[in-house]
């Protein structure tokens, strides 16, 4: 499965030779060159920088049984299944790996509101903090869709689908990951990034997720 790449930047083609301006004309003022992009301000509750995890292992999106029939180009094709990427991590390091994945997504130009982070174990510090203000205020931020949203994987049914879902298998219980991972997949529209133990995750994905 090919890696997800950002769309190639389209550069303005070089123009042909320019006619020298007449002596009576004023030379055009050079356009200002854009400065460097400002460093993103970290969101509350996010941990500091951590070592980058190993490159994600791509997996082919799951195809439901009986999907081998070829559809006509003119027929209405169903929405393509999301791609799955696996970032190897221990249960203790899965949350840090997920946070690193979010940073890479934002650095590559992905809008914060496109990303949903689900945890199978301890909640993300941001989610734990925001829930102290009540569930109404917490879910209002989810509905606003103006930033990355963090939630327990058990609440995935309440979360609306987003283009990218990052699943942190930070619970030591393999049964929990097996139960919650399909929910995370159901929330992902184009890409699911799974951070966890490769053997555990592959056993779940191989079971028909």
C-alpha positions as CSV (number, residue, x, y, z in Angstrom):
1,X,0.0,0.0,0.0
2,X,1.6,3.4,-1.0
3,X,2.4,5.9,1.7
4,X,0.1,8.8,2.1
5,X,1.8,11.8,0.6
6,X,0.8,15.3,0.5
7,X,-0.2,16.7,-2.9
8,X,2.8,17.8,-4.9
9,X,3.2,21.5,-4.8
10,X,2.5,23.2,-8.1
11,X,5.2,25.7,-8.9
12,X,4.7,28.6,-11.2
13,X,6.4,27.8,-14.5
14,X,9.3,29.9,-15.5
15,X,8.3,32.8,-17.7
16,X,10.0,33.5,-21.0
17,X,12.4,36.3,-21.6
18,X,11.1,39.6,-20.5
19,X,11.4,42.8,-22.5
20,X,13.7,45.3,-20.9
21,X,11.6,48.2,-19.6
22,X,11.8,51.5,-21.4
23,X,14.1,54.1,-19.9
24,X,11.0,56.3,-19.1
25,X,9.4,53.4,-17.2
26,X,9.9,52.7,-13.5
27,X,11.4,49.3,-12.7
28,X,8.8,47.1,-11.0
29,X,9.1,46.8,-7.2
30,X,10.3,43.3,-6.3
31,X,7.7,41.2,-4.4
32,X,8.4,40.4,-0.8
33,X,9.6,36.9,-0.1
34,X,7.5,35.0,2.5
35,X,9.4,34.4,5.7
36,X,9.6,31.1,7.6
37,X,6.5,29.5,8.9
38,X,5.9,30.3,12.6
39,X,6.4,27.5,15.1
40,X,3.0,26.0,16.1
41,X,2.0,26.8,19.7
42,X,1.6,23.5,21.6
43,X,-1.9,22.7,22.8
44,X,-2.6,22.4,26.5
45,X,-1.9,19.1,28.0
46,X,0.3,17.8,25.2
47,X,3.6,16.2,26.2
48,X,6.9,17.5,25.2
49,X,8.8,16.3,22.1
50,X,9.6,12.6,22.1
51,X,11.9,10.5,19.9
52,X,10.3,9.9,16.5
53,X,8.9,6.3,16.3
54,X,9.8,3.9,13.7
55,X,8.4,4.5,10.2
56,X,4.8,3.4,9.9
57,X,4.1,0.0,8.4
58,X,1.4,0.3,5.8
59,X,-1.3,-2.2,5.5
60,X,-3.8,-2.7,2.7
61,X,-7.3,-1.5,3.6
62,X,-9.6,-4.2,4.6
63,X,-12.0,-5.3,1.9
64,X,-15.3,-6.9,2.9
65,X,-16.2,-10.4,1.7
66,X,-17.6,-10.5,-1.8
67,X,-16.0,-7.2,-2.9
68,X,-14.1,-8.8,-5.8
69,X,-16.7,-7.9,-8.3
70,X,-15.5,-5.2,-10.7
71,X,-17.8,-2.1,-10.9
72,X,-18.4,-0.2,-14.0
73,X,-16.8,3.3,-14.0
74,X,-20.2,4.8,-14.6
75,X,-21.8,3.1,-11.6
76,X,-21.8,4.7,-8.2
77,X,-18.8,3.3,-6.4
78,X,-18.9,3.0,-2.6
79,X,-16.6,5.1,-0.4
80,X,-13.1,3.6,-0.4
81,X,-12.0,1.9,2.8
82,X,-9.5,4.0,4.8
83,X,-5.8,3.1,4.6
84,X,-4.2,1.7,7.8
85,X,-0.7,2.5,9.0
86,X,0.9,0.8,12.0
87,X,3.5,2.6,14.2
88,X,5.1,0.0,16.5
89,X,5.0,1.0,20.1
90,X,4.7,-0.6,23.6
91,X,1.6,0.0,25.6
92,X,3.5,2.5,27.7
93,X,4.8,4.3,24.6
94,X,1.7,4.2,22.5
95,X,0.3,7.5,23.6
96,X,3.6,9.3,22.9
97,X,3.8,7.7,19.5
98,X,0.3,8.9,18.8
99,X,1.2,12.4,19.8
100,X,4.2,12.3,17.5
101,X,2.0,11.1,14.7
102,X,-0.4,14.0,15.3
103,X,2.6,16.4,15.2
104,X,3.7,15.0,11.8
105,X,0.2,15.3,10.4
106,X,-0.1,18.9,11.4
107,X,3.4,19.7,10.1
108,X,2.5,18.2,6.8
109,X,-0.5,20.6,6.4
110,X,-3.3,18.5,7.8
111,X,-6.0,20.7,9.5
112,X,-6.3,20.1,13.2
113,X,-10.0,19.6,12.9
114,X,-9.4,16.6,10.6
115,X,-7.8,14.6,13.3
116,X,-9.4,12.4,16.0
117,X,-7.2,10.6,18.6
118,X,-8.6,7.6,20.5
119,X,-7.0,5.9,23.4
120,X,-7.7,2.3,24.6
121,X,-6.1,2.8,28.0
122,X,-5.5,5.9,30.1
123,X,-7.1,9.0,28.6
124,X,-4.9,11.7,27.0
125,X,-4.0,14.4,29.5
126,X,-6.0,17.0,27.4
127,X,-9.2,14.9,27.5
128,X,-8.8,14.3,31.3
129,X,-8.4,18.0,31.9
130,X,-11.2,19.1,29.7
131,X,-13.6,16.6,31.2
132,X,-13.2,18.4,34.6
133,X,-15.3,21.2,33.1
134,X,-18.1,18.8,32.4
135,X,-19.1,16.6,29.4
136,X,-21.2,19.3,27.8
137,X,-18.2,21.7,27.4
138,X,-16.0,18.8,26.4
139,X,-18.2,17.5,23.6
140,X,-18.9,21.1,22.4
141,X,-15.2,21.3,21.5
142,X,-15.7,18.0,19.5
143,X,-18.7,19.5,17.6
144,X,-16.8,22.7,16.9
145,X,-14.2,20.7,14.9
146,X,-11.6,23.4,15.1
147,X,-8.8,21.4,16.8
148,X,-7.5,17.9,17.3
149,X,-10.0,16.0,19.6
150,X,-8.9,13.4,22.1
151,X,-11.4,10.8,23.4
152,X,-11.6,7.3,25.0
153,X,-12.0,4.6,22.3
154,X,-15.0,3.4,24.2
155,X,-16.7,6.7,23.3
156,X,-15.9,6.4,19.6
157,X,-19.6,5.7,18.9
158,X,-20.4,9.2,20.0
159,X,-17.6,10.8,18.0
160,X,-18.3,11.8,14.5
161,X,-16.1,10.5,11.7
162,X,-13.0,12.5,10.7
163,X,-10.6,12.1,7.8
164,X,-7.8,10.8,10.0
165,X,-8.0,8.8,13.2
166,X,-5.0,8.0,15.4
167,X,-5.6,5.0,17.7
168,X,-3.3,4.6,20.7
169,X,-3.3,1.0,22.0
170,X,-2.0,2.2,25.4
171,X,-4.0,-0.4,27.4
172,X,-2.2,-3.6,28.4
173,X,-5.3,-5.7,27.8
174,X,-5.2,-7.1,24.3
175,X,-8.9,-7.8,24.4
176,X,-9.6,-4.1,24.8
177,X,-7.6,-3.2,21.7
178,X,-9.5,-6.0,19.8
179,X,-12.8,-4.5,20.9
180,X,-12.0,-0.9,20.3
181,X,-9.9,-1.0,17.1
182,X,-12.9,-1.7,14.9
183,X,-14.7,1.4,16.3
184,X,-11.7,3.5,15.5
185,X,-11.7,2.1,11.9
186,X,-15.3,3.0,11.6
187,X,-14.5,6.7,12.5
188,X,-11.7,7.0,10.0
189,X,-12.7,8.4,6.6
190,X,-9.3,8.2,4.8
191,X,-6.6,7.1,7.2
192,X,-6.3,5.1,10.4
193,X,-2.9,5.3,12.2
194,X,-2.5,2.6,14.9
195,X,0.1,3.0,17.6
196,X,0.7,-0.2,19.5
197,X,2.3,-3.7,19.7
198,X,2.6,-5.0,16.1
199,X,1.9,-8.6,17.1
200,X,-1.2,-7.6,19.0
201,X,-2.5,-5.2,16.3
202,X,-1.8,-7.6,13.4
203,X,-3.7,-10.3,15.2
204,X,-6.7,-8.0,15.4
205,X,-6.4,-6.7,11.8
206,X,-6.0,-10.2,10.6
207,X,-9.2,-11.2,12.3
208,X,-11.2,-9.2,9.8
209,X,-11.0,-5.6,11.0
